[in-house]
C-alpha cells in the first residue's frame, strides 16, 4: 500500500510541476545554465537596447518577483518535506497526503502567476521594436529543439564549437 501511494504521489507531483515550468520556466533557469543574473541582465539590456529608465523599471519588476516568489518557494519546500515525512511513515494517511498534494499544486500555480506577472510587466516596458526582438527570442527558444534534426539533414549549417 505504501509503495503504491508513494508512486501515486510522485506521479501526481510531477504532473503538477511540469505545466508550471512548461509555461515560461522558473526564474531560476539562469542559475541552472550557469549564467549570473547580473551578467544576463546586461546582455539582454544591450541586445534590446534598453534605456536606463527601462532597466530601472525592470529592476523593480525583478525585486517584486523575488519578494513574491521567495515565500512561495519556501512554502513549497515545506509542503514537499511534509509529504516526504508522511510517505516515509509506516501507514501514511492518504487523505492527508492528498490535501498536501493539492496545497502544493495551489502554491505552484501561485508561483507560476508571479512569474507570468513578471514576464508581462517586462514585455509592457518595452517599445514595439524591442517587443519584436524579445518575441523573436521567445519563438526561437521554442524552435531550438528542432535545430539538430534540420542540421542532420543539411537544412542548417553545421554547428561548430
C-alpha positions in Angstrom: 0.0 0.0 0.0 2.8 2.4 1.0 4.7 1.8 -2.3 1.6 2.3 -4.4 0.7 5.5 -2.5 4.3 6.8 -2.8 4.3 6.2 -6.6 0.9 7.8 -7.0 2.0 10.9 -5.1 5.3 11.1 -7.0 3.4 11.0 -10.3 0.9 13.5 -9.1 3.6 15.9 -8.0 5.4 15.5 -11.4 2.2 16.1 -13.3 1.5 19.2 -11.3 5.0 20.6 -11.6 5.5 20.1 -15.4 2.8 22.5 -16.6 4.0 25.2 -14.2 7.6 25.1 -15.6 6.5 24.5 -19.2 4.7 27.9 -19.3 7.7 30.2 -19.1 10.3 28.4 -17.0 11.1 29.1 -13.4 13.1 32.2 -12.6 16.0 30.0 -11.5 16.7 28.9 -15.2 19.6 31.3 -15.3 21.3 29.6 -12.4 20.7 26.3 -14.0 22.5 27.5 -17.1 25.4 28.8 -15.0 24.7 32.4 -16.0 24.9 35.1 -13.3 21.7 37.1 -13.3 23.5 40.5 -13.4 25.5 39.4 -16.5 22.4 38.1 -18.1 20.5 41.3 -17.4 23.3 43.4 -19.0 23.4 41.1 -22.1 19.6 41.4 -22.5 19.6 45.1 -21.9 22.3 45.6 -24.6 20.6 43.2 -27.1 17.3 45.0 -26.7 18.9 48.4 -26.3 17.1 49.2 -23.2 17.2 52.7 -21.8 18.4 53.4 -18.2 14.8 54.1 -17.3 13.7 50.7 -18.7 16.5 48.9 -16.8 15.4 50.7 -13.6 11.8 49.6 -14.2 13.0 46.1 -14.9 15.0 46.1 -11.6 11.7 46.9 -9.8 10.0 44.0 -11.6 12.8 41.6 -10.6 12.6 42.8 -6.9 8.8 42.4 -6.9 9.0 39.0 -8.4 11.7 37.8 -6.0 9.8 39.2 -3.0 6.6 37.4 -4.1 8.3 34.2 -5.2 10.6 33.5 -2.2 7.8 32.8 0.4 6.0 30.6 -2.1 9.2 28.6 -2.8 9.7 28.2 1.0 6.1 27.0 1.4 6.5 24.6 -1.5 9.7 23.2 0.1 7.9 22.8 3.4 5.0 21.0 1.9 7.4 18.7 -0.1 9.1 17.9 3.2 5.7 17.2 4.9 4.8 14.9 2.0 8.1 13.0 2.2 7.7 12.7 6.0 4.3 11.3 5.7 5.3 8.9 2.9 8.3 7.6 5.0 5.9 6.6 7.8 4.5 3.1 8.1 0.9 3.9 7.1 0.5 7.4 5.6 -3.0 8.8 5.7 -3.9 9.1 2.0 -6.3 12.0 2.8 -3.6 14.0 4.5 -1.2 13.2 1.6 -3.8 14.2 -0.9 -4.5 17.5 0.9 -0.8 18.3 0.9 -0.5 17.5 -2.8 -3.4 19.8 -3.6 -1.8 22.5 -1.4 1.4 22.1 -3.3 -0.4 22.4 -6.6 -2.1 25.6 -5.5 1.3 27.1 -4.3 2.9 26.1 -7.6 0.1 27.8 -9.5 0.6 31.0 -7.4 4.3 30.8 -8.2 3.6 30.5 -11.9 1.3 33.5 -11.7 4.1 35.5 -10.1 6.3 34.6 -13.0 3.6 35.4 -15.6 3.1 38.8 -14.0 6.9 39.5 -14.1 7.1 38.5 -17.8 4.0 40.6 -18.7 5.5 43.5 -16.8 8.8 43.2 -18.7 7.0 43.0 -22.0 5.0 46.1 -21.2 8.0 48.2 -20.5 9.4 47.5 -24.0 8.9 49.6 -27.1 7.2 48.0 -30.1 10.6 47.3 -31.7 12.1 45.8 -28.5 9.0 43.7 -28.1 9.6 42.3 -31.7 13.1 41.3 -30.7 12.0 39.8 -27.4 9.2 37.9 -29.0 11.6 36.6 -31.7 13.9 35.2 -28.9 10.9 33.5 -27.3 9.9 31.9 -30.6 13.5 30.9 -31.3 13.7 29.2 -27.9 10.7 27.1 -28.7 12.2 26.1 -32.0 15.6 25.3 -30.6 14.9 21.6 -30.1 14.3 21.3 -33.9 17.7 22.6 -34.9 19.6 19.2 -34.7 17.1 17.5 -37.0 17.4 20.3 -39.6 21.2 20.2 -39.2 21.3 16.4 -39.7 19.5 16.7 -43.0 21.7 19.6 -44.2 18.9 22.2 -43.9 21.0 24.3 -41.5 24.8 24.8 -41.5 26.8 22.5 -39.2 27.1 23.7 -35.6 30.8 24.2 -34.9 32.1 24.8 -31.5 
